[in-house]
Amino acid sequence: MNFKNIIRNNSKIINNFVSLVILNVVNYVFPLIIIPILIKRLGLEVYGKYIFAFTILNYLNLIVQYGFNFSATNKVAKNQENKSLISGVYTSVTLIRICFSIIITIGLLLSGFFIRDQFLMYIMGIGIFFGQGLIPVWLFQGLEKMKYITAVNTLVRLLAFILIILMIQTPSDVNFLMFIQTLSFVLGGVASLFLVKYQLNINFTSPNIKSIKENLNEGWSLFLSTIGMNLYRESNVVILGIVAGYSTVGLYSPAEKLIKGIQSFTNIIVTALYPHFSKKMNGNESQGYVSFQKIGKLLTIIFFFGTILMIILSPYIINAYIGKGYTSTIIDFKVLSLVILFGGLNYYYGIVGLVNFNKESLFNRLVWVSGVVGISASFILSYLFKDIGAAIAMAIAEIVLLGLIIRCLKK
């Protein structure tokens, strides 16, 4: 088979991959560029407060996302020609997400007494939930038509980037910074409604209680897996803020954001492969497994050398990124580089592997075990070693999870 035929036979995967690359560049590179600017304009402590609040809002946002990024994607990928079914799934998932957004908003309003010193910042971020509820990335991914949602996301993120550069100048602007973030989500959500209707020709249908229950049940295990995984992937910033202060968060956050930005490119590969293997394993599971294992070995080599490269380049990357004198941030970056290898393989073998083999409940249990290990280690190590301890805790959790997943796959 020549190169042209390979491209032609895998055109959907390649197009999906390219769109996901662009989407992740937009979602990660713009924020990464803005971090050193915000540290300089807001100061380390105020920036740490902002990241602390934004992390909590993002964690609550996982409730809105539920498990639909995988369960609904899987269902749509397997039924790409069934427009009626897809319309029903789109209606149910969107309705569920909006309801979750309303519940979380009410919860935040009621919690004002406990977070009164930063209450306005949290309220400014409420639109993130509603924007996320309206943006059906899962739908475009399942249909393997990512270019439309990528274009919208690029425009709104670019707008937010420009507004931040122009309007965020002093520490007193931190609440408006959160408002700009929420504005980008809301605009993206509204634009998505038009894309789904006029580009995909998919319309809302009458809400169906049976369909809502079905989609909730299908996403439940993956939702628990996502929450468990984010116990250690997102909680370090919160734990550091509690036990070590906002300035330590300001030191740790740039290293974590950089690693997550780099890791997003490893996740792109996995995310692009997910709907492909959903269809392949649905047709011939044994043949799909052979292909799955071959790609797994190739990804291991790629992720390994990527990790080594980041460890070697860490001093140069951090010094160029936020300036010299941040020695602990360099060490954080070196330790967190392990997440590129172990986190990338967890995503592949866990999501593409166990989930596509209908082992969602098993994967969920493994994630929660590693999540509890990670968050326990984070409290202890963050107290003892501050930001460096938090980085070590995250690496430990990823290593534990991969060991558990490989053990189960071998069985």
Order of alpha helices (4+ residues) and beta strands (2+ residues): alpha-alpha-alpha-alpha-alpha-alpha-alpha-alpha-alpha-alpha-alpha-alpha-alpha-alpha-alpha-alpha-alpha-alpha
